[in-house]
């Protein structure tokens, strides 16, 4: 793999740390800012909401810019908003900084995914995406418990300073590793087209029905795990009865399970995307329900938390395989929109979990929310498989060689 792939993974590690570290900081942030825990949880939803809006908008806005230039600009904004977040005195300004930071992060994710695909051969795209997405996983293994540890000992603002520093290091890596130019996408005559023609090609790539089913899977799959994870810190201290000092260790177990899950998922997703998604989502249902039922018993939660991470993250490479299998060469907008779909679910999950807690159902209730979202994700997986089978049958009936939909972007079934 080119060094640039790992640099992109590190940059996403820095940004993923910011997105997920709040799960272990919510009680302290709520107390310091004078808001409730569910209100502090909205800082997670706000970040996801900013990514929903930012990914497609910034992908199109930077369509003609060199990718390295776009990625550096996004990281620069990310550094600045985390400095602002660390210095802000109130909840409202922090909420605004999370939205702006998420907007920049979304742009980075969308451009980075397409840059990674273009840096490797077609048969290595699944593995390249697994490494880039693996930055999120490493953030759960190291960044989230590390951010929680820093927050508990130095205050939550110190965690924001740490993210700013990591992002600055990522900027240096991107500047050194990525090529400065941007390869031209083929136009109607096989050459790079005008901006208008490029936009039309990007929009045309969004019309495949299987693509939107894959977006539905993306919205529900990872977020089904996040519904539980977003409130895991308060569940561990408020229901399970663990002391605060043990929370980073349990979060690290979640991250270790996630790392195993994405490693396995990256190996099998190219060949078996639907099976990977089915097994992963079934595991999330079982682990989430188990955490809800066994939340009062530390041993049960400690066993189930890494399983939740493993099953949840195993689906990520498969989701991306399904998305890029449904588009051709014009894939910038489609790749960015998967980030939006991903974060539609991540906006809903903490919000629904907070509603359940606010309604008096306790800190177990977000795990039931997650189990329900995973069941819905299984429905989208079944629908996607049915659509692909029908497309293959129509191709055979028309006398056209039946190339599986999953090979549309050079990725195997």
Secondary structure, DSSP 8 states (H G I E B T S, - for coil): --HHHHHHHHHHHHHHHHHHGGGGTHHHHHHHHT--HHHHHHHHHHHHHHHHHHHHHHHHHTTTS-HHHHHHHHHHHHHHHHHHHHH--SHHHHHHHHHHHHHHHHHHHHHHHHHHHHTS-GGGHHHHHHHHHHHHHHIIIIIIHHHHHHHHHH-HHHHHHHHHHHHHHHHHHHHHHS-SS----B-TTSSB--HHHHHHHHHHGGG-HHHHHHHHHHHHHHHHHHHHHTTHHHHIIIII---HHHHHHHHHHHHHHHHHHHHHHHHHTTT-HHHHHHHHHHHHHHHHHHHHHHTT-HHHHHHHHHHHHHHHHHHHHHHHHHHHHT--S--HHHHHHHHHHHHHHHHHHHHHHHHHIIIII-TTHHHHHHHHHHHHHHHHHHHHHHHHHHHHHHHHHTT-----GGGTTS---
